[in-house]
């Protein structure tokens, strides 16, 4: 018998969104590198070459990196809730809220990169993640 949990949908959507950002990063980065006649140098300090690209190009890569950071905690807690049979109701709502905020954060960072707005979105997504974590703790203990 196959068992699924509704909370897996926002998990998969955030993974898919990360791949969208990966594509957007390279669709902008590769032409910018070509325009700058940049040849990747494996001996250059980490990020040094990419820091010479225009800010609007770097923002996409910065956001992709951000999607590899805090969302890993989201994946862990959401998968835990799914395994605990707690992947519906308020946890499902919180998971979709987290994903929605992260998508808005990505678009904002990739297009205008207004740090004050990004911080508000990051703080809100962190509060949602804390809520999911508390609910997972309750389910486990």
RAZI-V120290 format. One record per residue. N is the residue number from 0. RES is the residue in three letters. PSI is psi in whole degrees, 0 to 359 (999 if undefined). OMEGA is omega in degrees with one decimal (* if undefined). D_LAST is the distance of its C-alpha to the last C-alpha in whole Angstrom. Layout:
((N & RES & PSI & OMEGA & D_LAST) (N & RES & PSI & OMEGA & D_LAST))
This chain:
((0 & UNK & 132 & 179.9 & 27) (1 & UNK & 130 & 179.7 & 26) (2 & UNK & 128 & 176.6 & 23) (3 & UNK & 163 & 179.3 & 23) (4 & UNK & 138 & -179.8 & 20) (5 & UNK & 333 & -177.4 & 22) (6 & UNK & 347 & 177.4 & 20) (7 & UNK & 334 & 179.8 & 22) (8 & UNK & 308 & 177.8 & 25) (9 & UNK & 330 & 176.0 & 25) (10 & UNK & 310 & -178.4 & 24) (11 & UNK & 323 & 178.6 & 27) (12 & UNK & 319 & 179.5 & 29) (13 & UNK & 324 & 174.3 & 28) (14 & UNK & 314 & 179.1 & 29) (15 & UNK & 319 & 178.1 & 32) (16 & UNK & 321 & 177.5 & 33) (17 & UNK & 323 & 178.2 & 32) (18 & UNK & 327 & 174.1 & 35) (19 & UNK & 315 & 179.5 & 37) (20 & UNK & 324 & 176.8 & 37) (21 & UNK & 314 & 179.5 & 38) (22 & UNK & 314 & 179.7 & 41) (23 & UNK & 319 & 179.3 & 42) (24 & UNK & 312 & -176.4 & 41) (25 & UNK & 331 & 176.9 & 44) (26 & UNK & 331 & 177.3 & 46) (27 & UNK & 323 & -175.1 & 47) (28 & UNK & 314 & -175.9 & 47) (29 & UNK & 314 & 175.6 & 49) (30 & UNK & 325 & 178.8 & 52) (31 & UNK & 321 & 177.3 & 51) (32 & UNK & 319 & 178.8 & 52) (33 & UNK & 316 & 179.7 & 55) (34 & UNK & 328 & 179.5 & 56) (35 & UNK & 3 & -176.5 & 56) (36 & UNK & 40 & -176.7 & 57) (37 & UNK & 131 & 172.8 & 54) (38 & UNK & 121 & -179.1 & 54) (39 & UNK & 131 & -178.1 & 50) (40 & UNK & 109 & -178.2 & 51) (41 & UNK & 346 & 179.8 & 48) (42 & UNK & 350 & 179.0 & 49) (43 & UNK & 143 & 176.8 & 49) (44 & UNK & 148 & -176.0 & 46) (45 & UNK & 124 & 175.0 & 43) (46 & UNK & 351 & -175.6 & 43) (47 & UNK & 313 & -178.9 & 47) (48 & UNK & 315 & -176.9 & 48) (49 & UNK & 333 & 179.9 & 46) (50 & UNK & 347 & 178.0 & 46) (51 & UNK & 349 & 178.5 & 50) (52 & UNK & 159 & 178.8 & 49) (53 & UNK & 148 & -177.5 & 49) (54 & UNK & 316 & -177.9 & 46) (55 & UNK & 333 & 176.4 & 46) (56 & UNK & 315 & -177.7 & 46) (57 & UNK & 329 & -177.3 & 43) (58 & UNK & 322 & -179.4 & 41) (59 & UNK & 316 & 178.5 & 40) (60 & UNK & 320 & 177.4 & 39) (61 & UNK & 318 & -179.2 & 37) (62 & UNK & 320 & 177.0 & 35) (63 & UNK & 316 & 177.2 & 34) (64 & UNK & 319 & 178.8 & 33) (65 & UNK & 325 & 179.0 & 31) (66 & UNK & 348 & 176.3 & 29) (67 & UNK & 1 & -176.8 & 29) (68 & UNK & 261 & -174.8 & 27) (69 & UNK & 323 & 179.2 & 24) (70 & UNK & 340 & 176.3 & 24) (71 & UNK & 328 & 175.4 & 22) (72 & UNK & 320 & 176.5 & 19) (73 & UNK & 314 & -179.7 & 19) (74 & UNK & 315 & -178.1 & 20) (75 & UNK & 314 & -177.1 & 17) (76 & UNK & 322 & 179.5 & 14) (77 & UNK & 318 & 177.5 & 16) (78 & UNK & 323 & 175.6 & 17) (79 & UNK & 315 & 178.3 & 13) (80 & UNK & 321 & 178.1 & 13) (81 & UNK & 314 & -179.6 & 16) (82 & UNK & 331 & 179.3 & 14) (83 & UNK & 358 & -178.0 & 11) (84 & UNK & 24 & -177.3 & 14) (85 & UNK & 30 & -174.1 & 13) (86 & UNK & 25 & 178.2 & 16) (87 & UNK & 192 & 176.8 & 18) (88 & UNK & 227 & -176.6 & 19) (89 & UNK & 325 & 179.7 & 18) (90 & UNK & 322 & 176.3 & 16) (91 & UNK & 318 & 177.7 & 20) (92 & UNK & 315 & 178.7 & 22) (93 & UNK & 320 & -179.6 & 20) (94 & UNK & 314 & 177.9 & 21) (95 & UNK & 324 & 177.6 & 24) (96 & UNK & 315 & 178.5 & 25) (97 & UNK & 311 & -178.7 & 24) (98 & UNK & 316 & 179.1 & 26) (99 & UNK & 315 & 179.5 & 29) (100 & UNK & 319 & -179.3 & 29) (101 & UNK & 324 & 177.2 & 29) (102 & UNK & 314 & 177.7 & 32) (103 & UNK & 318 & 177.2 & 34) (104 & UNK & 316 & 179.7 & 33) (105 & UNK & 310 & -178.2 & 34) (106 & UNK & 316 & 179.2 & 37) (107 & UNK & 313 & -178.6 & 38) (108 & UNK & 321 & -176.9 & 38) (109 & UNK & 332 & -174.4 & 40) (110 & UNK & 315 & -176.0 & 43) (111 & UNK & 339 & 174.4 & 43) (112 & UNK & 46 & 176.7 & 40) (113 & UNK & 106 & -170.2 & 40) (114 & UNK & 321 & -179.5 & 38) (115 & UNK & 319 & 177.5 & 37) (116 & UNK & 320 & 177.4 & 36) (117 & UNK & 319 & -179.8 & 34) (118 & UNK & 317 & 178.6 & 32) (119 & UNK & 314 & 179.3 & 31) (120 & UNK & 319 & 177.8 & 30) (121 & UNK & 316 & 179.5 & 28) (122 & UNK & 316 & 178.9 & 27) (123 & UNK & 316 & 179.9 & 26) (124 & UNK & 326 & 177.5 & 24) (125 & UNK & 319 & 177.6 & 22) (126 & UNK & 320 & 177.3 & 21) (127 & UNK & 317 & 179.2 & 20) (128 & UNK & 322 & 175.8 & 18) (129 & UNK & 318 & 177.7 & 16) (130 & UNK & 315 & 176.9 & 15) (131 & UNK & 319 & -179.1 & 14) (132 & UNK & 316 & 176.8 & 12) (133 & UNK & 316 & 179.2 & 10) (134 & UNK & 324 & 176.6 & 10) (135 & UNK & 320 & 176.5 & 9) (136 & UNK & 316 & 178.2 & 6) (137 & UNK & 320 & -178.3 & 5) (138 & UNK & 326 & -177.8 & 6) (139 & UNK & 321 & -175.6 & 4) (140 & UNK & 999 & * & 0))
